[in-house]
Amino acid sequence: MKRMKFYSSLLLLTISSTSAIALECPDKSNVPYCPDSGSTLLDETYPTQAFVISNRPMVPSKEASGVTQKFVSKVISNYDYKNVPQIILPMSNPEDFKELVASIRNTLVQKKIPEADVEKIIGQITPGPAQSYTWQQDWFESFVDLKTGSPVVRQIESYYERVSPGAGQQLANSGNQCALTNGDTITPAYNENPFSTLEQNRKGENSFGSGEMGGNIEGAPGGFCLAGDNQGKKFTTQFCGDEKNIITLQTSWLSVGHVDELFKIMPTQFNDGRPKECEFSLMAASPKKALSLMATPGPGNIPFYDIDNKNPDIDLNEIKAMRVEGQFAGNSRICKYMQLAMNKKPNMPSLPNSIKSVFLKLFFTDASAGIVESGISFDKQMENCSNNIEKVTNFEIQEVMKDDKDFMDLQMAIDKSIEADKARIKEKILSRLPQCIKYYNEIDVPDLFYGGKTIKNADGTLQLQQPGTTDSFLPNPTNSVLMNKTLTFSDSGNKLFNNYMKDELSKRNMKADFIPTWDYAHIGHGNIHCSSHSIPYCKPKTESR
């Protein structure tokens, strides 16, 4: 779907900290029609009326404190400083909002954006009179009024213990001048025991675990809803309509159990004459793709986890300190994994001697003395590893992983599950969009997982433990945010993976952008998509064609 001019010249007034500033509202005349399946959920091929972004990181740090401003700045720049959607910032402290807006204004002035454009952009940034909270994706979901095409936010009742019942109305008030409204609460479909097992819910009527969160509510072309197998039909049909609109996917093996950790629909522009409704790709997490890239001669020599010296969003000193000292930092996780792998097989018999020597030095060298000591403490080993992690390549890491049977069993079982779900999604979508058969497109995105368990079946095959404890090893690409023609990802810390995503998006005439979010969101089992929310809109079918 080619992006058109979505915003009309209709100006409405909103109150800023200094004066009344014009708020531009969307023009629905040149956008796709709303679904006719009965579902009120839109997929990512529809334009965005407003973005919501959290200013509360999981772990406070210099890196994390800058994520909100980076997100806002990237929305503005990715819309080329024109027709910028509304940006709603739920902040407990009004002074935080004033400070962020002042900083954004200063940045725009420094970029020599014309003053009139600066004022329009600033007018799109709106305070959300709700509490600061990390997971803006989860406590509500945005739908549409099929008669008007305007967005409707609906709170999820089973999330009330974390976000107050009135927050949805407060959020809607922030955008009601552009017809953003608050809809009925989505009522829970849990059993008496909300954490009942998958076996107790085989019929799919009831939810369990974290099934009833917004990250587990995603749209798909053809008027479908993607839902995890931990989400009951009694819950999903409240917004998806007929059960035929629901595509149930295997997600409960994840610790968080959300669809947005594994799949994403993204718009594409192949410019090959395909119908507009076929201009999309399905992104799916793929351990197989990750390991394949890591084993490729040449690119595999790129460090597995490195500091991007050219990334202006990264403070090198802050990241370096965090990696060495932080309990959950990327280096710490990688080093602990490698140490565990080596403890399972200390001699790593299948590893080439050159690679074994790298890891021995990584863990056992006293960096200050430059000598090998086999008796240094675990903490010292971790410090040495963190200080030298950029010396370890993707190829070397995957050689260790290949020798780790438990790790590889988990990756292969995940791949099998995701491949089955990809086939299910494709079959469903093409059943309603048969004109897209020859254009249907998928992207396998590199993603590794850890912490989960597999169960051996009677026939020797492996299945994933459900409910599970599996997490993404690095920030995963599917958990991204569409900003016009750009997909903004949480920076994986792996240049090989990042460059692959840039190339794949470029083939589809889209761009890739990155924000480092390890301590901001990743350590809480989420990423940039989980901490934000995109509120889309559509053209009502009731309008004459």
NUGU-439526 format. One record per residue (C-alpha): residue number from 0; residue in three letters; x, y, z. Coordinates in steps of 0.001 Angstrom, whole numbers, always signed. Example, Ala and Ser with C-alpha at 12.3 -4.5 7.8 and 13.67 -1.06 7.14 Angstrom:
2
     n   res         x         y         z
     0   ALA    +12300     -4500     +7800
     1   SER    +13670     -1060     +7140
END
This chain:
545
     n   res         x         y         z
     0   MET        +0        +0        +0
     1   LYS     +1545     +3291     -1060
     2   ARG     +1432     +5938     +1599
     3   MET      -799     +8858      +608
     4   LYS     -1359    +12203     +2301
     5   PHE     -3328    +11058     +5328
     6   TYR     -3809    +14331     +7152
     7   SER     -6314    +16990     +6239
     8   SER     -5905    +20710     +6707
     9   LEU     -8664    +20694     +9288
    10   LEU     -7170    +22293    +12384
    11   LEU     -8379    +21648    +15881
    12   LEU     -7072    +23190    +19071
    13   THR     -5219    +21395    +21796
    14   ILE     -3669    +22921    +24873
    15   SER      +104    +22769    +25204
    16   SER     +2234    +24017    +28050
    17   THR     +2565    +27433    +26455
    18   SER      -255    +28169    +24029
    19   ALA     -3026    +26777    +21858
    20   ILE     -1418    +24824    +19011
    21   ALA     -3120    +23324    +15967
    22   LEU     -3691    +19572    +15875
    23   GLU     -4022    +18012    +12417
    24   CYS     -6496    +15168    +12039
    25   PRO     -6453    +12327     +9475
    26   ASP     -8082    +12491     +6083
    27   LYS     -9774     +9134     +5377
    28   SER    -10427     +9749     +1683
    29   ASN     -7252     +8038      +411
    30   VAL     -6848     +5088     +2750
    31   PRO     -7876     +1398     +2563
    32   TYR    -11428      +402     +3343
    33   CYS    -12241     -1086     +6732
    34   PRO    -12514     -4898     +6915
    35   ASP    -15836     -6436     +5923
    36   SER    -15333     -9636     +7940
    37   GLY    -16885     -8164    +11073
    38   SER    -13514     -7767    +12785
    39   THR    -12758     -4327    +14219
    40   LEU     -9006     -5033    +14387
    41   LEU     -6730     -3548    +11710
    42   ASP     -3421     -4908    +10489
    43   GLU      -210     -2923     +9887
    44   THR     -1053     -2084     +6271
    45   TYR     -3465      +581     +7546
    46   PRO     -2167     +4098     +8319
    47   THR     -1551     +5312    +11860
    48   GLN     -3527     +8154    +13408
    49   ALA     -1603     +8261    +16672
    50   PHE     +1384     +6710    +18423
    51   VAL     +1564     +6097    +22156
    52   ILE     +4968     +5593    +23785
    53   SER     +6012     +4854    +27363
    54   ASN     +8556     +6933    +29271
    55   ARG     +9027     +4344    +32019
    56   PRO    +11871     +1884    +31363
    57   MET    +12166     -1471    +33082
    58   VAL    +15642      -566    +34387
    59   PRO    +16592     +3132    +34616
    60   SER    +19836     +4029    +32852
    61   LYS    +21156     +6745    +30581
    62   GLU    +20394     +4557    +27569
    63   ALA    +16860     +3780    +28729
    64   SER    +16024     +7355    +29668
    65   GLY    +16565     +8472    +26091
    66   VAL    +14351     +5877    +24383
    67   THR    +11130     +7909    +24570
    68   GLN    +12698    +10941    +22946
    69   LYS    +14390     +8785    +20287
    70   PHE    +11033     +7172    +19498
    71   VAL     +9289    +10527    +19133
    72   SER    +12138    +11894    +16998
    73   LYS    +12057     +8872    +14710
    74   VAL     +8289     +9170    +14205
    75   ILE     +8765    +12790    +13174
    76   SER    +11708    +12161    +10840
    77   ASN    +10207     +9020     +9277
    78   TYR     +7183    +11079     +8253
    79   ASP     +9631    +13544     +6675
    80   TYR     +8549    +16291     +9116
    81   LYS     +5218    +16502     +7272
    82   ASN     +1797    +15130     +8198
    83   VAL     +3138    +13733    +11450
    84   PRO      +563    +11598    +13311
    85   GLN      -433    +12547    +16821
    86   ILE     +2037    +11356    +19457
    87   ILE      +475    +10704    +22873
    88   LEU     +2794    +10551    +25884
    89   PRO     +1251     +9115    +29070
    90   MET     +3416    +10671    +31789
    91   SER     +2760    +10857    +35506
    92   ASN     +4872    +14002    +35828
    93   PRO     +3798    +16989    +33655
    94   GLU     +7317    +18386    +33929
    95   ASP     +8647    +15337    +32081
    96   PHE     +6337    +16149    +29182
    97   LYS     +7396    +19809    +29073
    98   GLU    +11063    +18829    +29141
    99   LEU    +10692    +16322    +26311
   100   VAL     +8724    +18739    +24115
   101   ALA    +11308    +21475    +24691
   102   SER    +14077    +19077    +23684
   103   ILE    +12231    +17994    +20529
   104   ARG    +11619    +21632    +19600
   105   ASN    +15298    +22433    +20069
   106   THR    +16296    +19506    +17867
   107   LEU    +13937    +20611    +15101
   108   VAL    +15276    +24142    +15221
   109   GLN    +18844    +22829    +15000
   110   LYS    +17847    +20835    +11932
   111   LYS    +16657    +24125    +10414
   112   ILE    +13077    +22930    +10016
   113   PRO    +10924    +25961     +9060
   114   GLU     +9303    +27586    +12081
   115   ALA     +5755    +26997    +10817
   116   ASP     +6508    +23273    +10409
   117   VAL     +8071    +23135    +13856
   118   GLU     +4864    +24490    +15391
   119   LYS     +2733    +21965    +13495
   120   ILE     +4932    +19107    +14664
   121   ILE     +4925    +20271    +18270
   122   GLY     +1140    +20551    +18046
   123   GLN      +971    +16820    +17335
   124   ILE     +2697    +15912    +20620
   125   THR       +47    +15527    +23294
   126   PRO      +277    +14713    +27005
   127   GLY     -1621    +11634    +28079
   128   PRO     -3112    +12239    +31528
   129   ALA     -2427     +8667    +32621
   130   GLN      +258     +6994    +34685
   131   SER     +3681     +6260    +33258
   132   TYR     +3791     +2549    +32497
   133   THR     +6231      +369    +30536
   134   TRP     +3851     -1830    +28534
   135   GLN     +1654      +476    +26484
   136   GLN      +883     -2420    +24148
   137   ASP      -757     -4559    +26787
   138   TRP     -3295     -2705    +28928
   139   PHE     -5489     -1616    +26013
   140   GLU     -5975     -2344    +22343
   141   SER     -7061       -58    +19517
   142   PHE     -9869     -1010    +17157
   143   VAL    -12063      +911    +14721
   144   ASP    -15665     +1969    +14456
   145   LEU    -16588      +266    +11178
   146   LYS    -19232     +2933    +10465
   147   THR    -16803     +5860    +10675
   148   GLY    -13348     +4330    +10279
   149   SER    -12227     +6198    +13405
   150   PRO    -10177     +4467    +16102
   151   VAL    -11629     +3167    +19344
   152   VAL     -9495     +2258    +22354
   153   ARG    -10752      -491    +24635
   154   GLN     -9240     -1424    +27948
   155   ILE     -8618     -5035    +28879
   156   GLU    -10374     -5768    +32162
   157   SER     -7993     -8537    +33184
   158   TYR     -5238     -5890    +33268
   159   TYR     -7035     -3656    +35786
   160   GLU     -4719     -4661    +38635
   161   ARG     -1862     -2900    +36827
   162   VAL     -3606       +13    +35099
   163   SER     -6683     +1736    +36521
   164   PRO    -10084     +1282    +34792
   165   GLY    -10304     +4970    +33863
   166   ALA     -7045     +5050    +31906
   167   GLY     -8760     +4215    +28609
   168   GLN    -11035     +7227    +28823
   169   GLN     -8073     +9429    +29732
   170   LEU     -6178     +8164    +26702
   171   ALA     -9180     +8738    +24419
   172   ASN     -9545    +12276    +25782
   173   SER     -6024    +12997    +24549
   174   GLY     -7133    +12324    +20980
   175   ASN    -10888    +12977    +21028
   176   GLN    -10478    +16100    +18901
   177   CYS     -9598    +13730    +16073
   178   ALA    -12468    +11353    +16854
   179   LEU    -10503     +8952    +19049
   180   THR    -13053     +7407    +21401
   181   ASN    -13154     +5045    +24350
   182   GLY    -15093     +1845    +23752
   183   ASP    -16486      -955    +25890
   184   THR    -14125     -2821    +28163
   185   ILE    -12995     -6216    +26872
   186   THR    -14099     -8664    +29559
   187   PRO    -11912    -11573    +30650
   188   ALA    -12387    -15196    +29677
   189   TYR    -10255    -16822    +32342
   190   ASN    -11207    -19884    +34353
   191   GLU    -11400    -19560    +38131
   192   ASN     -7675    -20273    +37961
   193   PRO     -6293    -17692    +35480
   194   PHE     -3081    -19695    +35100
   195   SER     -4727    -22987    +34242
   196   THR     -2791    -25229    +31920
   197   LEU     -3077    -25674    +28185
   198   GLU     -4515    -29172    +28704
   199   GLN     -7447    -27661    +30626
   200   ASN     -8224    -25305    +27770
   201   ARG     -7918    -27497    +24697
   202   LYS    -11302    -26326    +23459
   203   GLY     -9964    -22791    +23398
   204   GLU    -12899    -21255    +25226
   205   ASN    -10852    -19838    +28110
   206   SER     -7650    -17841    +28399
   207   PHE     -4670    -18734    +30538
   208   GLY     -1291    -17226    +31462
   209   SER      -671    -13857    +29796
   210   GLY     -3034    -14504    +26887
   211   GLU     -5196    -11444    +27511
   212   MET     -2689     -8723    +26743
   213   GLY     -2554     -6403    +23743
   214   GLY      +703     -7900    +22484
   215   ASN     -1334    -11014    +21852
   216   ILE     -3924     -9188    +19717
   217   GLU     -2693     -8578    +16160
   218   GLY     -4506     -8061    +12866
   219   ALA     -3907     -9773     +9527
   220   PRO     -5040     -9075     +5933
   221   GLY     -8443    -10413     +4992
   222   GLY    -10041     -9198     +8217
   223   PHE     -8350    -11816    +10405
   224   CYS     -7106    -11659    +13993
   225   LEU     -3902    -13392    +15079
   226   ALA     -4297    -14780    +18599
   227   GLY     -2144    -16989    +20802
   228   ASP     -3319    -20422    +21929
   229   ASN     -3405    -18999    +25475
   230   GLN     -6241    -16645    +24525
   231   GLY     -9815    -17891    +24820
   232   LYS    -12387    -17495    +22044
   233   LYS    -14783    -15909    +24535
   234   PHE    -12230    -13100    +24776
   235   THR    -11241    -12771    +21101
   236   THR    -14754    -12785    +19630
   237   GLN    -15500     -9552    +21516
   238   PHE    -13554     -7645    +18861
   239   CYS    -12872    -10153    +16088
   240   GLY    -16474    -11092    +15440
   241   ASP    -17031    -14570    +14041
   242   GLU    -14711    -17367    +15164
   243   LYS    -13832    -17828    +11486
   244   ASN    -11835    -14593    +11731
   245   ILE     -9526    -15974    +14418
   246   ILE     -6188    -17557    +13453
   247   THR     -4954    -19326    +16579
   248   LEU     -1166    -19623    +16798
   249   GLN     +1155    -21560    +19087
   250   THR     +2576    -18957    +21455
   251   SER     +2161    -20397    +24947
   252   TRP     +5633    -21991    +24829
   253   LEU     +7003    -18438    +25220
   254   SER     +7369    -17041    +28725
   255   VAL     +5288    -14011    +27711
   256   GLY     +3170    -15983    +25220
   257   HIS     +2466    -13155    +22758
   258   VAL     +1962    -13186    +18995
   259   ASP     +3977     -9971    +18515
   260   GLU     +7112    -11785    +19704
   261   LEU     +6877    -14151    +16723
   262   PHE     +4870    -12651    +13837
   263   LYS     +4250     -9291    +12225
   264   ILE     +2407     -8123     +9119
   265   MET     +4278     -5302     +7373
   266   PRO     +3371     -3264     +4281
   267   THR     +5616     -3583     +1239
   268   GLN     +6092     -1812     -2060
   269   PHE     +7423     -4235     -4662
   270   ASN     +6146     -1965     -7458
   271   ASP     +5299     -4988     -9612
   272   GLY     +1678     -4154    -10329
   273   ARG      +207     -6304     -7562
   274   PRO     -3186     -5283     -6142
   275   LYS     -2960     -2919     -3172
   276   GLU     -4452     -5515      -843
   277   CYS     -1493     -7800     -1680
   278   GLU     +1181     -5262      -700
   279   PHE     +2271     -6940     +2516
   280   SER     +4771     -9444     +3900
   281   LEU     +4567    -11764     +6888
   282   MET     +7567    -11494     +9178
   283   ALA     +8239    -14608    +11268
   284   ALA    +10930    -15339    +13859
   285   SER    +13405    -17946    +12653
   286   PRO    +16205    -19600    +14669
   287   LYS    +17137    -21489    +11497
   288   LYS    +17732    -18222     +9650
   289   ALA    +19801    -16855    +12543
   290   LEU    +22077    -19909    +12684
   291   SER    +22386    -19991     +8898
   292   LEU    +23520    -16353     +8761
   293   MET    +25980    -16915    +11598
   294   ALA    +27559    -19880     +9786
   295   THR    +27973    -18051     +6459
   296   PRO    +31649    -17513     +5530
   297   GLY    +32573    -13842     +5513
   298   PRO    +29538    -12323     +7254
   299   GLY    +29974    -14870    +10033
   300   ASN    +33189    -13107    +11018
   301   ILE    +31189    -10110    +12269
   302   PRO    +31162     -9955    +16090
   303   PHE    +28114    -11597    +17616
   304   TYR    +27462     -8725    +20032
   305   ASP    +29186     -5420    +19501
   306   ILE    +28972     -1705    +20112
   307   ASP    +27930      +230    +17019
   308   ASN    +30418     +3097    +17043
   309   LYS    +28526     +4901    +14289
   310   ASN    +25125     +4829    +16003
   311   PRO    +24390     +8328    +17409
   312   ASP    +21771     +6851    +19738
   313   ILE    +24376     +4924    +21735
   314   ASP    +26553     +6309    +24515
   315   LEU    +29618     +4066    +24275
   316   ASN    +30825     +4592    +27840
   317   GLU    +27367     +3961    +29281
   318   ILE    +26861      +783    +27263
   319   LYS    +30331      -520    +28091
   320   ALA    +29776       -26    +31812
   321   MET    +26306     -1571    +31653
   322   ARG    +27598     -4612    +29800
   323   VAL    +30229     -5351    +32402
   324   GLU    +28197     -4553    +35523
   325   GLY    +24577     -5133    +34526
   326   GLN    +23038     -8401    +35630
   327   PHE    +20841     -8580    +32542
   328   ALA    +23059     -6827    +30014
   329   GLY    +23606     -8471    +26649
   330   ASN    +27197     -9382    +27401
   331   SER    +26212    -10938    +30706
   332   ARG    +23552    -13135    +29107
   333   ILE    +25839    -14261    +26289
   334   CYS    +28779    -14960    +28580
   335   LYS    +26634    -16932    +31023
   336   TYR    +25232    -18997    +28172
   337   MET    +28690    -19799    +26820
   338   GLN    +29945    -20704    +30284
   339   LEU    +27003    -23054    +30807
   340   ALA    +27596    -24623    +27400
   341   MET    +31261    -25172    +28209
   342   ASN    +30386    -26672    +31593
   343   LYS    +28204    -29261    +29845
   344   LYS    +31107    -30261    +27597
   345   PRO    +34315    -28704    +28929
   346   ASN    +36434    -30001    +26071
   347   MET    +33953    -29080    +23344
   348   PRO    +35184    -32030    +21228
   349   SER    +33604    -30877    +17982
   350   LEU    +35046    -27362    +18149
   351   PRO    +38115    -26467    +16107
   352   ASN    +41166    -25828    +18308
   353   SER    +41307    -22197    +17173
   354   ILE    +37794    -21570    +18501
   355   LYS    +38410    -23455    +21749
   356   SER    +41426    -21256    +22393
   357   VAL    +39337    -18111    +21890
   358   PHE    +36859    -19188    +24533
   359   LEU    +39510    -20362    +26957
   360   LYS    +41133    -16950    +26779
   361   LEU    +37770    -15244    +26968
   362   PHE    +36866    -16883    +30239
   363   PHE    +40152    -17669    +31923
   364   THR    +42610    -14929    +30979
   365   ASP    +43441    -12344    +33600
   366   ALA    +43034     -9315    +31367
   367   SER    +45231     -7084    +33504
   368   ALA    +48166     -9495    +33550
   369   GLY    +47704    -10919    +30082
   370   ILE    +48114    -14497    +31295
   371   VAL    +45888    -17556    +31404
   372   GLU    +44625    -18565    +34844
   373   SER    +42266    -21478    +35178
   374   GLY    +41390    -20768    +38784
   375   ILE    +39946    -17260    +38607
   376   SER    +36465    -16644    +39992
   377   PHE    +33224    -16883    +38041
   378   ASP    +32671    -13128    +38466
   379   LYS    +36125    -12468    +37047
   380   GLN    +35393    -14787    +34161
   381   MET    +32211    -12858    +33428
   382   GLU    +34074     -9566    +33597
   383   ASN    +36737    -10811    +31203
   384   CYS    +34099    -12120    +28846
   385   SER    +32124     -8867    +28915
   386   ASN    +35228     -6788    +28290
   387   ASN    +36232     -8887    +25298
   388   ILE    +32914    -10061    +23877
   389   GLU    +33357     -8082    +20669
   390   LYS    +36249    -10410    +19791
   391   VAL    +33899    -13388    +19462
   392   THR    +32321    -13807    +16041
   393   ASN    +28920    -15071    +14974
   394   PHE    +30608    -18136    +13486
   395   GLU    +32322    -19003    +16768
   396   ILE    +29120    -18613    +18791
   397   GLN    +27139    -20844    +16450
   398   GLU    +29876    -23489    +16655
   399   VAL    +29320    -23564    +20423
   400   MET    +25546    -23637    +19938
   401   LYS    +25772    -26531    +17462
   402   ASP    +27576    -28524    +20143
   403   ASP    +24860    -27750    +22716
   404   LYS    +22180    -30404    +22126
   405   ASP    +19598    -28901    +24500
   406   PHE    +19952    -25491    +22869
   407   MET    +19692    -26897    +19337
   408   ASP    +16719    -29102    +20228
   409   LEU    +14922    -25989    +21462
   410   GLN    +15706    -24013    +18271
   411   MET    +14555    -26839    +15991
   412   ALA    +11319    -27385    +17936
   413   ILE    +10616    -23651    +17746
   414   ASP    +11268    -23625    +14014
   415   LYS     +8861    -26534    +13541
   416   SER     +6150    -24726    +15515
   417   ILE     +6618    -21437    +13661
   418   GLU     +6664    -23117    +10243
   419   ALA     +3333    -24790    +11029
   420   ASP     +1862    -21436    +12079
   421   LYS     +3215    -19707     +8960
   422   ALA     +1407    -22273     +6827
   423   ARG     -1781    -21726     +8843
   424   ILE     -1612    -17936     +8404
   425   LYS      -929    -18242     +4668
   426   GLU     -3805    -20656     +4105
   427   LYS     -6275    -18447     +5967
   428   ILE     -5265    -15165     +4322
   429   LEU     -5252    -16586      +796
   430   SER     -8667    -18170     +1355
   431   ARG    -10042    -14603     +1384
   432   LEU     -7469    -12961      -893
   433   PRO     -6910    -15547     -3664
   434   GLN     -5696    -12753     -5952
   435   CYS     -2584    -12559     -3739
   436   ILE     -1475    -16181     -4254
   437   LYS     +1366    -15392     -6631
   438   TYR     +2377    -12341     -4599
   439   TYR     +2290    -13824     -1098
   440   ASN     +5559    -13004      +628
   441   GLU     +7311    -13961     +3862
   442   ILE    +10464    -12835     +5662
   443   ASP    +12244    -15235     +8004
   444   VAL    +13864    -12958    +10558
   445   PRO    +16900    -14079    +12589
   446   ASP    +15975    -14828    +16185
   447   LEU    +17458    -17157    +18794
   448   PHE    +15712    -18381    +21933
   449   TYR    +16807    -19671    +25332
   450   GLY    +15432    -20790    +28687
   451   GLY    +12764    -23131    +27361
   452   LYS    +12364    -26892    +27450
   453   THR    +11385    -29552    +24952
   454   ILE     +9446    -32754    +25609
   455   LYS    +10165    -35970    +23707
   456   ASN     +7075    -37656    +22288
   457   ALA     +6583    -41423    +22102
   458   ASP     +7654    -41394    +18440
   459   GLY    +10900    -39580    +19279
   460   THR     +9844    -36188    +17968
   461   LEU    +10159    -33103    +20141
   462   GLN     +7482    -30659    +21210
   463   LEU     +7748    -27411    +23147
   464   GLN     +6757    -27314    +26785
   465   GLN     +3480    -25400    +27195
   466   PRO     +3041    -23178    +29140
   467   GLY     +6682    -22403    +28604
   468   THR     +9606    -20373    +29864
   469   THR    +11276    -19526    +26558
   470   ASP    +12603    -16015    +25855
   471   SER    +14263    -14306    +22927
   472   PHE    +18062    -14352    +23353
   473   LEU    +18510    -10929    +21731
   474   PRO    +15888     -8218    +21074
   475   ASN    +13783     -9745    +18318
   476   PRO    +12933     -8111    +14965
   477   THR     +9245     -9054    +14873
   478   ASN     +8586     -6822    +17896
   479   SER     +8954     -3656    +15825
   480   VAL     +6985      -485    +15090
   481   LEU     +5915      +730    +11650
   482   MET     +6507     +4450    +11104
   483   ASN     +5292     +5348     +7620
   484   LYS     +7724     +3525     +5274
   485   THR    +10159     +2593     +8034
   486   LEU    +10174      -319    +10463
   487   THR    +11824      +692    +13724
   488   PHE    +13392     -2248    +15543
   489   SER    +14891     -2735    +18952
   490   ASP    +18610     -2905    +18213
   491   SER    +19611     -6578    +18478
   492   GLY    +23237     -5688    +19179
   493   ASN    +24129     -8009    +16283
   494   LYS    +25210     -6157    +13137
   495   LEU    +24828     -9268    +10999
   496   PHE    +21151     -9574    +11940
   497   ASN    +20557     -5815    +11669
   498   ASN    +22153     -5627     +8213
   499   TYR    +20091     -8594     +7047
   500   MET    +16906     -6803     +8078
   501   LYS    +18023     -3627     +6293
   502   ASP    +18599     -5616     +3097
   503   GLU    +15292     -7478     +3291
   504   LEU    +13318     -4277     +3849
   505   SER    +15183     -2515     +1059
   506   LYS    +14034     -5239     -1367
   507   ARG    +10498     -4239      -439
   508   ASN    +11164      -497      -762
   509   MET    +10992       -69     +2994
   510   LYS    +13591     +1201     +5467
   511   ALA    +14925      -204     +8736
   512   ASP    +15761     +1879    +11803
   513   PHE    +16975      +862    +15262
   514   ILE    +16675     +1957    +18894
   515   PRO    +18721      +242    +21648
   516   THR    +16194     -1025    +24227
   517   TRP    +17910     -3784    +26180
   518   ASP    +17383     -2341    +29662
   519   TYR    +14405      -227    +28602
   520   ALA    +12254     -3222    +27664
   521   HIS    +14051     -6392    +26575
   522   ILE    +14928     -7574    +30073
   523   GLY    +11197     -7410    +30878
   524   HIS    +10399     -9916    +28085
   525   GLY     +9310     -7235    +25610
   526   ASN    +10727     -4753    +23132
   527   ILE     +9875     -1495    +21351
   528   HIS     +6492     -2706    +20073
   529   CYS     +5474     -3800    +23576
   530   SER     +6348      -393    +25042
   531   SER     +4399     +1551    +22433
   532   HIS     +1081     +1455    +20630
   533   SER       +78     +2424    +17103
   534   ILE     -3542     +3513    +16672
   535   PRO     -4700     +2951    +13053
   536   TYR     -7788     +4024    +11122
   537   CYS     -9570     +3097     +7883
   538   LYS    -12135     +4251     +5350
   539   PRO    -15664     +3070     +6207
   540   LYS    -17303      +710     +3720
   541   THR    -20514     +2712     +4064
   542   GLU    -18957     +5445     +1896
   543   SER    -19683     +5207     -1796
   544   ARG    -16883     +3906     -3944
END
